[in-house]
């Protein structure tokens, strides 16, 4: 059985992410269970342009953690919740 991770990896090959960005995102996704990757796989399958949004979200979170910026982290999370709400309503 092919895992969601493997399917995501294959989809990301057709994304506009650079090889370096794609690999960095894949390393981050290794920390997520395959079950949790299911919705991400579906999202990317529907529209590969989400790869750029996912990577930017990851990069923003990484920066907030690196700089211990709780306000920035909260802003990222609010934006993420807003996007999730929009997706659920479609």
C-alpha positions, 0 to 999 in steps of 0.5 A: 500500500502506498502511503500518503507521504509517498503520494505527497512526495510524488505530487510535490515533484510537479509543484513550483517549489525548488528542489531545496524547498521541496526537500525541506517540506518533506523532511518536516512532513516526516514528523506527521503521521500518515493518517494526518497527511491524508488531508494534505494529500487530498488538498495537493491532489486537488490543487498543487499550488497549495504546495507553495502555501504549505511551504510558506506556512512552514517557513513562517512557523519556523521563523516564529519559533527561531525568534521566539515570536509568540505574536507572530506565531499567533498571527500565523495560527489565526491565518491558518484557521481562517484558511481551514474555515474557507476550505471547509465551507467549499 
